[in-house]
Amino acid sequence: MTRNRIRTVVSALAITCAGLALMGCGSSDAPTDAMPSVIPTKVGGAPTASNDASPPVSSVQPPISSEPDSGSVTTPSTETTPITPVDPTRYAAINNEVGWKSPSGNVYCKLGSTEFSSGCQATDAPVPDGADCDKPPFSADEMSKGFFLDPGRVTPMCFNQGAFGVENAQPLKYNTSISFNGYTCYSRVEAMICDAGDGHGFVLSMQQATWN
């Protein structure tokens, strides 16, 4: 499966960290209009709320084409509702990691400092272009979909287990962001958006799983 080339909106990140440790990231609650350079010009509709507090049981998985697509709407995330950074220590997990879930309960994310410790997965999402979903005896429909994050790199994947669930995961409220270990993720009504740096990142929701 080939990966679709996408066109991204280039915007400067106003959320910066003094280092890669917890201190200095999200210490300010001042809203900012900055969005990552990886956010696509269009995203799908808002996710459906869910009361499922359990981590996704399936998976370890790009932004969408800027060409008009049927059913797509221009995202307000780039121009309207401000983003408020949060203190990552509120989401601290074991092994010097931070973890959270989307308010809908569909997406689970974790950011760490070791290989395969950072990324997000969704219980319900499309299969991302380039994802490895050949994991017998599981079908693609049975697995969760998402992405691994590495510095400046995104890897699409299908997961047959909960790779990014943390104990007692707390929701990252809509229109807030969290920064840790050089990554920044943005919780929007439309999707969870994560920036891996160097112009790479992903958008993940029930409607889309896109990356660059």
Backbone as ProteinMPNN parsed JSONL, in Angstrom:
{"seq_chain_A": "MTRNRIRTVVSALAITCAGLALMGCGSSDAPTDAMPSVIPTKVGGAPTASNDASPPVSSVQPPISSEPDSGSVTTPSTETTPITPVDPTRYAAINNEVGWKSPSGNVYCKLGSTEFSSGCQATDAPVPDGADCDKPPFSADEMSKGFFLDPGRVTPMCFNQGAFGVENAQPLKYNTSISFNGYTCYSRVEAMICDAGDGHGFVLSMQQATWN", "coords_chain_A": {"N_chain_A": [[0.848, -1.186, 0.0], [0.71, 2.16, -0.911], [1.827, 5.267, 0.37], [-0.148, 8.138, 0.7], [0.673, 11.273, -0.585], [0.674, 14.341, 1.112], [-0.455, 17.666, 1.684], [0.602, 20.03, 3.926], [-0.306, 22.458, 6.413], [1.687, 25.112, 7.161], [2.664, 26.309, 10.18], [3.885, 28.217, 12.922], [5.006, 26.816, 15.971], [3.899, 27.83, 19.045], [4.171, 26.777, 21.439], [6.674, 25.911, 23.482], [9.446, 24.074, 24.906], [11.718, 24.128, 27.6], [13.421, 22.05, 27.954], [13.767, 18.448, 27.673], [12.61, 17.306, 29.802], [10.001, 16.959, 32.324], [9.634, 19.445, 33.589], [9.004, 22.792, 32.701], [7.486, 22.295, 30.427], [4.355, 23.048, 29.435], [3.908, 24.599, 31.68], [2.664, 26.946, 31.666], [-0.613, 28.23, 31.562], [-1.666, 29.84, 29.696], [-3.715, 30.565, 26.94], [-3.118, 29.685, 23.49], [-2.919, 30.318, 19.989], [-1.451, 28.757, 18.355], [-0.754, 26.047, 16.17], [0.318, 22.716, 15.294], [2.698, 22.117, 12.625], [1.872, 19.971, 11.232], [-0.84, 19.71, 11.024], [-3.668, 18.953, 9.06], [-5.404, 20.582, 6.315], [-8.003, 19.914, 6.337], [-10.309, 18.104, 8.378], [-12.131, 15.252, 9.599], [-15.528, 14.834, 10.829], [-16.752, 15.507, 14.224], [-15.95, 13.26, 16.925], [-17.924, 10.535, 18.283], [-19.248, 10.523, 21.538], [-18.131, 8.423, 24.207], [-18.532, 6.076, 26.864], [-16.723, 4.234, 27.543], [-14.158, 3.295, 29.503], [-12.014, 1.68, 29.287], [-8.74, 0.704, 28.154], [-7.829, 0.627, 24.631], [-8.301, -2.492, 23.001], [-6.961, -3.597, 20.966], [-3.957, -2.906, 19.292], [-0.5, -1.657, 17.533], [0.045, 3.096, 14.51], [-1.793, 9.147, 9.708], [-1.807, 12.902, 8.07], [-4.489, 14.151, 5.96], [-5.308, 14.341, 2.436], [-5.075, 17.545, 0.937], [-6.8, 18.128, -1.022], [-10.211, 18.718, -1.961], [-12.592, 16.697, -0.319], [-15.421, 14.581, -0.301], [-17.719, 15.036, 2.296], [-15.89, 16.037, 4.06], [-14.858, 18.652, 6.267], [-13.757, 21.994, 6.694], [-11.311, 22.453, 9.129], [-11.79, 24.035, 12.288], [-9.7, 24.227, 13.927], [-7.306, 25.422, 13.188], [-7.701, 28.128, 13.13], [-9.536, 29.211, 14.943], [-10.698, 28.336, 17.89], [-8.739, 28.815, 20.746], [-5.765, 27.127, 22.009], [-4.945, 25.584, 25.038], [-2.096, 24.972, 26.873], [-1.257, 22.179, 28.96], [-0.082, 21.062, 32.178], [2.221, 18.543, 32.014], [2.815, 16.868, 34.148], [0.466, 16.253, 35.374], [-0.422, 14.078, 34.051], [1.293, 12.045, 34.49], [2.923, 8.885, 34.203], [4.126, 5.528, 34.841], [7.661, 4.682, 34.446], [8.754, 7.118, 33.625], [6.936, 8.416, 31.849], [4.152, 9.944, 30.115], [0.612, 9.728, 29.956], [-2.671, 9.525, 28.481], [-6.202, 9.777, 27.665], [-8.585, 10.402, 25.03], [-11.33, 12.72, 25.409], [-13.606, 11.454, 24.423], [-13.061, 8.818, 24.835], [-12.169, 7.157, 22.871], [-9.573, 7.339, 21.824], [-6.307, 6.516, 22.884], [-3.271, 7.605, 24.304], [0.312, 7.857, 24.674], [3.398, 9.153, 25.804], [6.799, 8.666, 25.789], [10.299, 7.955, 26.489], [11.673, 5.977, 25.246], [12.166, 3.58, 22.545], [9.241, 2.735, 20.738], [7.574, 3.613, 22.74], [5.98, 5.812, 22.504], [3.053, 7.322, 21.158], [-0.261, 6.979, 19.67], [-3.422, 5.237, 19.791], [-6.523, 4.151, 18.404], [-9.675, 2.852, 19.262], [-11.775, 2.806, 17.444], [-11.256, 3.587, 14.179], [-10.206, 4.485, 10.84], [-8.184, 2.302, 8.746], [-4.849, 3.21, 8.621], [-2.986, 4.454, 5.809], [-0.367, 2.391, 4.744], [-0.196, 0.893, 7.064], [0.565, -2.025, 8.996], [-1.494, -4.556, 9.011], [-1.656, -7.245, 9.05], [-2.055, -9.543, 11.085], [-2.626, -12.347, 12.03], [-4.423, -14.29, 14.466], [-6.119, -12.148, 14.107], [-8.379, -9.914, 12.517], [-8.339, -6.931, 10.455], [-10.479, -5.353, 11.21], [-10.85, -6.077, 13.824], [-8.732, -5.04, 15.181], [-7.142, -2.225, 16.81], [-6.31, 1.042, 15.561], [-3.546, 3.141, 14.778], [-0.59, 5.073, 15.592], [2.982, 4.98, 15.897], [5.236, 7.204, 17.461], [8.285, 8.708, 16.742], [11.26, 10.705, 17.069], [10.822, 13.128, 14.669], [9.531, 11.325, 13.001], [6.876, 9.179, 11.925], [5.086, 6.186, 12.361], [2.722, 4.191, 10.866], [0.252, 1.87, 12.103], [-1.451, -1.224, 12.936], [-2.913, -2.546, 15.854], [-2.966, -5.358, 18.012], [-3.307, -5.308, 20.646], [-3.462, -3.334, 23.687], [-1.409, -0.846, 23.321], [-0.827, 1.744, 24.193], [-2.267, 2.346, 26.453], [-2.628, 3.554, 29.776], [-2.573, 3.086, 33.331], [-5.504, 4.073, 34.977], [-6.077, 6.181, 33.152], [-6.419, 9.595, 32.385], [-8.694, 11.959, 30.901], [-7.621, 14.099, 28.247], [-8.546, 17.244, 27.959], [-10.64, 18.763, 25.453], [-9.294, 21.131, 23.152], [-6.885, 21.566, 24.413], [-3.334, 21.132, 24.95], [-0.5, 18.917, 25.201], [2.885, 18.626, 26.048], [5.889, 16.783, 25.79], [9.067, 15.301, 26.088], [9.906, 16.323, 23.611], [7.768, 15.99, 21.894], [4.49, 17.125, 20.897], [1.076, 16.995, 21.579], [-2.272, 17.562, 20.556], [-5.485, 17.975, 21.734], [-8.386, 17.914, 20.12], [-11.835, 18.555, 19.262], [-12.356, 17.454, 16.811], [-10.292, 15.601, 16.372], [-7.386, 13.758, 17.613], [-4.29, 15.215, 17.528], [-0.941, 14.91, 16.79], [2.421, 16.027, 16.983], [5.465, 15.141, 15.683], [7.733, 16.491, 15.194], [10.023, 18.194, 12.916], [8.223, 18.645, 10.841], [6.561, 16.428, 10.726], [3.831, 14.281, 11.623], [0.621, 13.192, 12.983], [-2.946, 12.676, 12.538], [-5.692, 11.558, 14.297], [-8.762, 9.915, 14.603], [-12.213, 8.799, 14.869], [-13.047, 9.158, 12.3], [-10.764, 9.473, 10.693], [-7.36, 8.56, 9.98], [-4.553, 9.751, 9.517], [-1.345, 10.766, 8.213], [2.027, 12.169, 8.011]], "CA_chain_A": [[0.0, 0.0, 0.0], [1.552, 3.349, -0.965], [1.408, 6.353, 1.244], [-0.595, 9.327, -0.014], [1.373, 12.522, -0.27], [-0.275, 15.314, 1.616], [0.022, 19.034, 1.816], [0.361, 20.445, 5.305], [-0.336, 23.882, 6.702], [2.878, 25.419, 7.948], [2.463, 27.349, 11.186], [4.901, 28.12, 13.97], [4.559, 26.33, 17.277], [4.151, 28.794, 20.102], [4.391, 26.028, 22.669], [8.04, 25.438, 23.487], [9.888, 23.499, 26.164], [13.099, 24.456, 27.91], [14.194, 20.825, 27.845], [12.964, 17.277, 27.404], [12.043, 16.813, 31.05], [8.658, 17.438, 32.588], [9.617, 20.851, 33.946], [9.11, 23.736, 31.599], [6.505, 21.996, 29.394], [2.987, 23.197, 29.89], [3.84, 25.27, 32.957], [1.79, 28.095, 31.481], [-1.969, 27.902, 31.139], [-2.125, 30.874, 28.781], [-4.133, 30.011, 25.648], [-2.334, 30.051, 22.315], [-3.557, 29.944, 18.725], [-0.496, 27.997, 17.551], [-1.052, 24.657, 15.867], [1.5, 22.081, 14.714], [2.816, 22.228, 11.183], [1.363, 18.764, 10.592], [-2.306, 19.664, 10.962], [-4.152, 19.066, 7.677], [-6.351, 21.664, 6.096], [-9.346, 19.394, 6.573], [-10.446, 16.928, 9.224], [-13.482, 14.723, 9.593], [-16.449, 15.326, 11.834], [-16.439, 15.26, 15.625], [-16.176, 11.879, 17.356], [-19.066, 10.242, 19.132], [-18.835, 10.319, 22.918], [-18.167, 7.047, 24.667], [-18.308, 5.913, 28.289], [-15.796, 3.119, 27.713], [-12.943, 3.781, 30.131], [-10.977, 0.671, 29.151], [-7.814, 0.972, 27.053], [-8.129, -0.126, 23.423], [-7.883, -3.875, 23.164], [-6.328, -4.142, 19.778], [-3.076, -2.356, 18.276], [0.478, -0.571, 17.353], [-0.317, 3.624, 13.157], [-1.27, 9.997, 8.67], [-2.789, 13.9, 7.692], [-5.207, 13.785, 4.759], [-5.06, 15.179, 1.264], [-5.65, 18.878, 0.989], [-7.806, 18.242, -2.064], [-11.549, 18.587, -1.398], [-13.156, 15.363, -0.221], [-16.82, 14.564, 0.085], [-17.942, 14.766, 3.698], [-14.885, 16.693, 4.881], [-15.136, 20.033, 6.59], [-12.558, 22.731, 7.084], [-11.171, 22.412, 10.574], [-11.668, 25.322, 12.969], [-8.566, 24.142, 14.832], [-6.184, 26.247, 12.762], [-7.984, 29.555, 13.084], [-10.517, 29.719, 15.887], [-10.583, 28.08, 19.319], [-7.354, 28.77, 21.237], [-5.301, 25.911, 22.664], [-4.34, 25.841, 26.337], [-1.16, 23.93, 27.288], [-1.463, 21.632, 30.296], [1.11, 20.581, 32.864], [2.287, 17.1, 31.764], [2.902, 16.087, 35.387], [-0.884, 15.8, 35.711], [-0.68, 12.84, 33.317], [2.487, 11.222, 34.681], [2.755, 7.437, 34.288], [5.363, 4.854, 35.221], [8.77, 4.69, 33.487], [8.975, 8.479, 33.139], [6.068, 8.613, 30.693], [2.859, 10.576, 30.347], [-0.419, 9.033, 29.186], [-4.007, 10.088, 28.597], [-7.18, 9.334, 26.676], [-9.419, 11.482, 24.515], [-12.579, 12.837, 26.158], [-14.588, 10.493, 23.901], [-12.67, 7.473, 25.237], [-11.813, 6.362, 21.703], [-8.137, 7.404, 21.549], [-5.392, 6.449, 24.018], [-1.948, 8.065, 23.9], [1.386, 7.823, 25.657], [4.661, 9.714, 25.351], [7.904, 8.2, 26.612], [11.64, 8.297, 26.026], [12.289, 4.81, 24.622], [11.555, 3.159, 21.29], [7.906, 2.141, 20.812], [6.857, 4.038, 23.948], [5.201, 7.011, 22.212], [2.086, 7.23, 20.069], [-1.682, 6.913, 20.003], [-4.212, 4.24, 19.092], [-7.959, 4.375, 18.529], [-10.504, 1.659, 19.161], [-12.485, 2.949, 16.175], [-10.581, 4.499, 13.249], [-9.864, 3.824, 9.575], [-6.83, 1.748, 8.641], [-3.97, 4.21, 8.004], [-2.162, 4.025, 4.683], [0.93, 1.872, 5.126], [-0.228, 0.161, 8.326], [0.672, -3.481, 8.959], [-2.685, -5.129, 9.643], [-1.6, -8.691, 8.865], [-1.721, -10.085, 12.397], [-3.504, -13.469, 12.34], [-5.744, -14.568, 13.901], [-6.955, -10.965, 14.157], [-8.663, -9.192, 11.281], [-8.126, -5.495, 10.594], [-11.622, -4.794, 11.921], [-10.739, -6.402, 15.245], [-7.594, -4.347, 15.767], [-7.184, -0.774, 16.87], [-5.424, 1.667, 14.572], [-2.857, 4.297, 15.321], [0.736, 5.434, 15.117], [4.135, 5.163, 16.759], [5.957, 8.454, 17.284], [9.707, 8.8, 16.994], [11.661, 12.056, 16.689], [10.778, 13.41, 13.247], [9.057, 10.172, 12.224], [5.611, 8.563, 12.311], [4.905, 4.85, 11.79], [1.33, 3.739, 10.978], [0.21, 0.492, 12.594], [-2.64, -1.812, 13.546], [-2.509, -3.157, 17.113], [-3.838, -6.393, 18.545], [-3.327, -5.147, 22.092], [-3.413, -1.941, 24.106], [-0.007, -0.423, 23.398], [-0.646, 3.065, 24.777], [-3.109, 2.549, 27.62], [-1.966, 3.663, 31.071], [-3.498, 2.855, 34.434], [-6.309, 5.233, 35.381], [-5.866, 7.261, 32.183], [-7.298, 10.757, 32.51], [-8.932, 12.593, 29.597], [-7.007, 15.371, 27.889], [-9.708, 18.019, 27.545], [-10.595, 19.366, 24.132], [-8.668, 22.442, 23.007], [-5.684, 21.661, 25.223], [-2.191, 20.427, 24.376], [0.464, 18.396, 26.154], [4.215, 18.506, 25.454], [6.78, 15.943, 26.587], [10.138, 14.638, 25.345], [10.025, 16.84, 22.252], [6.512, 15.808, 21.158], [3.323, 17.871, 21.361], [-0.201, 16.477, 21.091], [-3.366, 18.509, 20.683], [-6.794, 17.342, 21.835], [-9.429, 18.693, 19.471], [-13.098, 17.845, 19.095], [-12.292, 16.725, 15.547], [-9.288, 14.542, 16.331], [-6.148, 13.908, 18.374], [-3.265, 15.621, 16.574], [0.363, 14.851, 17.439], [3.537, 16.54, 16.208], [6.698, 14.42, 15.962], [8.847, 17.363, 14.863], [10.525, 18.204, 11.537], [7.11, 18.648, 9.897], [5.883, 15.135, 10.676], [2.859, 14.055, 12.675], [-0.566, 12.446, 12.576], [-4.284, 13.058, 12.985], [-6.367, 10.287, 14.579], [-10.128, 9.998, 15.119], [-13.087, 7.777, 14.301], [-13.217, 9.429, 10.874], [-9.555, 9.513, 9.908], [-6.072, 8.181, 10.534], [-3.709, 10.275, 8.454], [-0.017, 11.099, 8.728], [3.043, 12.536, 7.03]], "C_chain_A": [[0.886, 1.24, 0.0], [0.956, 4.431, -0.091], [1.04, 7.578, 0.433], [0.243, 10.526, 0.4], [0.349, 13.543, 0.153], [0.362, 16.688, 1.656], [-0.349, 19.542, 3.188], [0.352, 21.953, 5.421], [0.828, 24.209, 7.607], [2.547, 26.567, 8.892], [3.443, 27.137, 12.309], [4.278, 27.621, 15.247], [4.903, 27.373, 18.318], [4.384, 28.107, 21.431], [5.795, 25.463, 22.631], [8.389, 24.91, 24.851], [11.351, 23.868, 26.378], [13.983, 23.241, 27.787], [13.282, 19.683, 27.561], [12.358, 16.704, 28.666], [10.67, 17.389, 31.236], [8.647, 18.936, 32.858], [9.766, 21.704, 32.708], [8.123, 23.483, 30.5], [5.125, 22.16, 29.985], [2.891, 23.893, 31.233], [2.96, 26.506, 32.878], [0.442, 27.632, 31.0], [-2.517, 28.94, 30.176], [-2.509, 30.263, 27.449], [-3.221, 30.491, 24.53], [-3.061, 29.577, 21.068], [-2.665, 29.046, 17.89], [-0.963, 26.563, 17.354], [0.177, 24.039, 15.239], [1.508, 22.203, 13.205], [2.199, 21.032, 10.478], [-0.147, 18.751, 10.447], [-2.763, 19.819, 9.526], [-5.135, 20.205, 7.541], [-7.779, 21.218, 6.334], [-9.278, 18.219, 7.542], [-11.892, 16.468, 9.157], [-14.323, 15.321, 10.706], [-16.037, 14.951, 13.237], [-16.727, 13.821, 15.997], [-17.419, 11.743, 18.208], [-18.593, 9.945, 20.542], [-18.996, 8.864, 23.304], [-17.904, 7.009, 26.155], [-17.342, 4.789, 28.574], [-14.481, 3.638, 28.244], [-11.796, 2.796, 29.996], [-10.041, 1.023, 28.008], [-8.201, 0.177, 25.826], [-7.568, -1.531, 23.53], [-7.211, -4.413, 21.93], [-5.03, -3.568, 19.338], [-1.722, -1.673, 18.415], [0.636, -0.324, 15.893], [-0.384, 5.069, 12.871], [-2.197, 11.071, 8.234], [-3.396, 13.609, 6.327], [-4.894, 14.744, 3.623], [-5.73, 16.521, 1.417], [-6.67, 19.091, -0.121], [-9.183, 18.047, -1.458], [-12.027, 17.147, -1.429], [-14.592, 15.472, 0.214], [-16.937, 14.234, 1.558], [-16.922, 15.414, 4.613], [-15.29, 18.13, 5.139], [-13.837, 20.709, 6.976], [-12.465, 22.78, 8.592], [-11.093, 23.808, 11.168], [-10.404, 25.372, 13.812], [-7.431, 25.078, 14.454], [-6.45, 27.731, 12.933], [-8.858, 30.07, 14.222], [-10.168, 29.419, 17.341], [-9.127, 27.996, 19.77], [-7.046, 27.443, 21.932], [-4.628, 26.295, 23.983], [-3.382, 24.712, 26.694], [-1.473, 23.457, 28.702], [-0.124, 21.2, 30.875], [1.187, 19.07, 32.68], [2.387, 16.259, 33.031], [1.527, 15.608, 35.84], [-1.191, 14.443, 35.072], [0.502, 11.877, 33.434], [2.125, 9.75, 34.834], [4.104, 6.823, 34.668], [6.402, 4.963, 34.105], [8.995, 6.059, 32.854], [8.212, 8.726, 31.844], [4.855, 9.438, 31.096], [1.836, 9.867, 29.459], [-1.786, 9.623, 29.457], [-4.927, 9.421, 27.596], [-7.938, 10.55, 26.169], [-10.689, 11.563, 25.352], [-13.655, 11.852, 25.694], [-14.296, 9.075, 24.371], [-12.242, 6.598, 24.082], [-10.307, 6.277, 21.482], [-7.35, 7.359, 22.855], [-3.99, 6.798, 23.525], [-0.961, 7.951, 25.052], [2.632, 8.414, 25.015], [5.748, 9.283, 26.324], [9.23, 8.578, 25.989], [12.334, 7.134, 25.341], [11.547, 4.445, 23.336], [10.234, 2.455, 21.548], [7.139, 2.544, 22.07], [5.95, 5.237, 23.701], [4.264, 6.793, 21.04], [0.671, 7.219, 20.584], [-2.326, 5.767, 19.236], [-5.689, 4.49, 19.372], [-8.699, 3.06, 18.393], [-11.247, 1.644, 17.836], [-11.787, 4.002, 15.336], [-10.372, 3.758, 11.938], [-8.462, 3.23, 9.642], [-5.942, 2.797, 7.974], [-3.231, 3.633, 6.801], [-0.804, 3.561, 5.196], [0.954, 1.064, 6.395], [-0.127, -1.34, 8.097], [-0.505, -4.071, 9.728], [-2.751, -6.64, 9.456], [-1.115, -9.331, 10.166], [-2.688, -11.212, 12.756], [-3.346, -13.866, 13.811], [-6.667, -13.358, 13.884], [-7.173, -10.387, 12.76], [-8.427, -7.713, 11.535], [-9.261, -4.855, 11.384], [-11.524, -5.02, 13.418], [-9.626, -5.629, 15.944], [-7.838, -2.847, 15.867], [-6.137, -0.216, 15.906], [-4.768, 2.895, 15.172], [-1.461, 4.459, 14.782], [1.763, 5.371, 16.247], [4.751, 6.521, 16.433], [7.431, 8.241, 17.613], [10.123, 10.201, 16.577], [11.696, 12.245, 15.174], [10.239, 12.285, 12.395], [7.757, 9.623, 12.807], [5.509, 7.209, 11.627], [3.463, 4.418, 11.971], [1.287, 2.265, 11.362], [-1.208, 0.087, 12.968], [-2.173, -2.614, 14.762], [-3.496, -4.238, 17.544], [-3.842, -6.387, 20.065], [-3.256, -3.664, 22.424], [-1.994, -1.479, 24.319], [0.173, 0.862, 24.185], [-1.596, 3.362, 25.935], [-2.267, 2.651, 28.876], [-3.022, 3.487, 32.163], [-4.187, 4.158, 34.831], [-6.08, 6.436, 34.457], [-6.904, 8.362, 32.352], [-7.517, 11.388, 31.139], [-8.154, 13.89, 29.443], [-8.112, 16.218, 27.26], [-9.521, 18.591, 26.142], [-10.003, 20.774, 24.208], [-7.559, 22.673, 24.027], [-4.57, 20.887, 24.527], [-1.285, 19.946, 25.496], [1.789, 18.195, 25.431], [5.11, 17.703, 26.384], [7.804, 15.292, 25.666], [10.217, 15.065, 23.881], [8.798, 16.662, 21.387], [5.453, 16.756, 21.725], [2.076, 17.258, 20.744], [-1.307, 17.453, 21.454], [-4.686, 17.749, 20.701], [-7.837, 18.288, 21.255], [-10.706, 17.876, 19.382], [-13.029, 16.963, 17.855], [-11.371, 15.517, 15.603], [-8.21, 14.794, 17.373], [-5.042, 14.15, 17.349], [-1.925, 15.632, 17.286], [1.477, 15.248, 16.477], [4.807, 15.825, 16.638], [7.934, 15.279, 15.728], [9.272, 17.223, 13.416], [9.401, 18.099, 10.508], [6.356, 17.352, 9.786], [4.934, 14.983, 11.859], [1.671, 13.288, 12.15], [-1.837, 13.062, 13.141], [-5.078, 11.768, 13.134], [-7.732, 10.531, 15.194], [-10.926, 8.844, 14.546], [-13.191, 7.917, 12.792], [-11.944, 9.342, 10.063], [-8.337, 9.059, 10.716], [-5.047, 8.529, 9.476], [-2.392, 10.762, 9.038], [0.883, 11.614, 7.614], [4.425, 12.467, 7.676]], "O_chain_A": [[1.756, 1.35, 0.864], [-0.251, 4.488, 0.144], [1.81, 8.017, -0.422], [0.485, 10.757, 1.585], [-0.745, 13.592, -0.41], [1.586, 16.824, 1.659], [-1.518, 19.485, 3.571], [0.95, 22.645, 4.597], [0.95, 23.65, 8.698], [2.193, 27.662, 8.454], [3.798, 26.0, 12.621], [3.142, 27.968, 15.569], [6.064, 27.758, 18.46], [4.742, 28.743, 22.423], [6.075, 24.596, 21.803], [7.735, 25.236, 25.842], [12.129, 23.911, 25.425], [15.181, 23.376, 27.541], [12.116, 19.901, 27.233], [11.65, 15.698, 28.6], [10.207, 18.199, 30.433], [7.74, 19.634, 32.403], [10.536, 21.397, 31.798], [7.91, 24.375, 29.678], [4.771, 21.471, 30.942], [1.852, 23.784, 31.884], [2.556, 27.053, 33.905], [0.344, 26.756, 30.141], [-3.709, 28.927, 29.868], [-1.721, 29.515, 26.869], [-2.628, 31.567, 24.613], [-3.741, 28.551, 21.09], [-3.075, 28.609, 16.815], [-1.503, 25.944, 18.271], [1.012, 24.763, 14.696], [0.462, 22.371, 12.577], [2.016, 21.06, 9.261], [-0.688, 17.854, 9.801], [-2.3, 20.723, 8.831], [-5.638, 20.73, 8.534], [-8.671, 22.048, 6.513], [-8.324, 17.441, 7.532], [-12.769, 17.208, 8.713], [-13.874, 16.208, 11.432], [-15.098, 14.18, 13.435], [-17.648, 13.214, 15.45], [-17.905, 12.716, 18.784], [-17.635, 9.194, 20.727], [-19.874, 8.162, 22.802], [-17.135, 7.823, 26.666], [-17.154, 4.42, 29.733], [-13.757, 4.34, 27.538], [-10.713, 3.037, 30.529], [-10.478, 1.577, 27.0], [-8.847, -0.862, 25.958], [-6.488, -1.737, 24.083], [-6.917, -5.607, 21.868], [-5.024, -4.192, 18.278], [-1.637, -1.015, 19.452], [1.409, 0.547, 15.494], [-0.686, 5.462, 11.744], [-3.337, 10.696, 7.958], [-2.8, 12.831, 5.582], [-4.302, 15.805, 3.82], [-6.828, 16.62, 1.966], [-7.335, 20.126, -0.158], [-9.318, 17.272, -0.511], [-11.887, 16.458, -2.439], [-14.948, 16.346, 1.004], [-16.333, 13.27, 2.032], [-17.071, 15.35, 5.833], [-15.981, 18.749, 4.33], [-12.93, 20.077, 7.516], [-13.44, 23.115, 9.265], [-10.41, 24.676, 10.624], [-10.059, 26.422, 14.355], [-6.664, 25.491, 15.323], [-5.512, 28.527, 12.886], [-8.909, 31.28, 14.44], [-9.417, 30.171, 17.962], [-8.36, 27.194, 19.236], [-7.948, 26.735, 22.382], [-3.831, 27.232, 24.026], [-3.827, 23.569, 26.811], [-1.905, 24.245, 29.544], [0.845, 20.998, 30.144], [0.295, 18.363, 33.148], [2.08, 15.067, 33.006], [1.431, 14.654, 36.612], [-2.109, 13.743, 35.501], [0.689, 11.004, 32.587], [1.152, 9.404, 35.504], [5.102, 7.533, 34.798], [6.07, 5.292, 32.966], [9.38, 6.154, 31.689], [8.783, 9.193, 30.858], [4.572, 9.605, 32.282], [2.156, 9.456, 28.344], [-2.035, 10.159, 30.537], [-4.495, 8.606, 26.781], [-7.934, 11.603, 26.806], [-11.088, 10.565, 25.951], [-14.517, 11.46, 26.48], [-15.175, 8.214, 24.318], [-11.975, 5.412, 24.276], [-9.811, 5.257, 21.005], [-7.673, 8.064, 23.811], [-3.569, 6.345, 22.461], [-1.333, 7.948, 26.225], [2.892, 8.204, 23.83], [5.639, 9.504, 27.53], [9.292, 9.407, 25.081], [13.472, 7.277, 24.894], [10.449, 4.936, 23.075], [10.126, 1.66, 22.481], [6.159, 1.892, 22.43], [5.218, 5.643, 24.603], [4.629, 6.158, 20.05], [0.422, 7.421, 21.772], [-1.85, 5.371, 18.172], [-6.057, 4.979, 20.44], [-8.392, 2.25, 17.518], [-11.343, 0.607, 17.18], [-11.725, 5.17, 15.72], [-10.36, 2.527, 11.921], [-7.656, 3.611, 10.49], [-6.249, 3.236, 6.866], [-2.892, 2.449, 6.787], [-0.165, 4.254, 5.988], [2.016, 0.582, 6.79], [-0.667, -1.865, 7.124], [-0.506, -4.081, 10.959], [-3.798, -7.246, 9.682], [0.07, -9.623, 10.329], [-3.486, -11.065, 13.682], [-2.242, -13.786, 14.35], [-7.87, -13.507, 13.673], [-6.263, -10.374, 11.931], [-8.326, -7.282, 12.683], [-9.032, -3.916, 12.146], [-12.061, -4.235, 14.2], [-9.587, -5.575, 17.174], [-8.628, -2.275, 15.116], [-5.209, -0.913, 15.496], [-5.371, 3.602, 15.98], [-1.163, 4.043, 13.663], [1.455, 5.67, 17.401], [4.783, 6.936, 15.274], [7.77, 7.661, 18.644], [9.411, 10.839, 15.801], [12.49, 11.613, 14.478], [10.458, 12.275, 11.184], [7.565, 9.606, 14.023], [5.811, 7.093, 10.439], [3.004, 4.284, 13.105], [2.177, 1.498, 10.993], [-2.053, 0.928, 13.275], [-1.145, -3.288, 14.7], [-4.71, -4.056, 17.452], [-4.314, -7.331, 20.7], [-3.016, -2.835, 21.546], [-1.426, -1.696, 25.39], [1.225, 1.062, 24.791], [-1.717, 4.513, 26.353], [-1.293, 1.914, 29.031], [-4.211, 3.713, 31.937], [-3.548, 5.197, 34.997], [-5.912, 7.563, 34.921], [-8.103, 8.099, 32.449], [-6.618, 11.356, 30.299], [-8.041, 14.679, 30.382], [-8.558, 15.933, 26.149], [-8.403, 18.864, 25.705], [-10.186, 21.498, 25.187], [-7.314, 23.801, 24.456], [-4.827, 20.086, 23.628], [-1.296, 20.493, 26.599], [1.818, 17.655, 24.325], [5.103, 17.901, 27.598], [7.458, 14.793, 24.595], [10.556, 14.26, 23.013], [8.777, 17.135, 20.251], [5.516, 17.141, 22.893], [2.021, 17.028, 19.536], [-1.284, 18.083, 22.511], [-4.974, 16.971, 19.791], [-8.132, 19.334, 21.833], [-10.667, 16.646, 19.422], [-13.574, 15.859, 17.841], [-11.639, 14.508, 14.95], [-8.118, 15.881, 17.944], [-4.883, 13.372, 16.409], [-1.786, 16.311, 18.304], [1.477, 14.856, 15.31], [5.194, 15.883, 17.805], [9.053, 14.857, 16.022], [8.923, 16.245, 12.756], [9.593, 17.535, 9.431], [5.579, 17.173, 8.848], [5.196, 15.487, 12.951], [1.687, 12.79, 11.024], [-1.807, 13.853, 14.083], [-5.134, 10.967, 12.201], [-7.859, 11.258, 16.179], [-10.387, 8.007, 13.823], [-13.397, 6.933, 12.081], [-12.013, 9.155, 8.848], [-8.296, 9.161, 11.942], [-4.71, 7.698, 8.634], [-2.322, 11.126, 10.212], [0.553, 11.512, 6.432], [5.429, 12.74, 7.018]]}, "name": "protein", "num_of_chains": 1, "seq": "MTRNRIRTVVSALAITCAGLALMGCGSSDAPTDAMPSVIPTKVGGAPTASNDASPPVSSVQPPISSEPDSGSVTTPSTETTPITPVDPTRYAAINNEVGWKSPSGNVYCKLGSTEFSSGCQATDAPVPDGADCDKPPFSADEMSKGFFLDPGRVTPMCFNQGAFGVENAQPLKYNTSISFNGYTCYSRVEAMICDAGDGHGFVLSMQQATWN"}
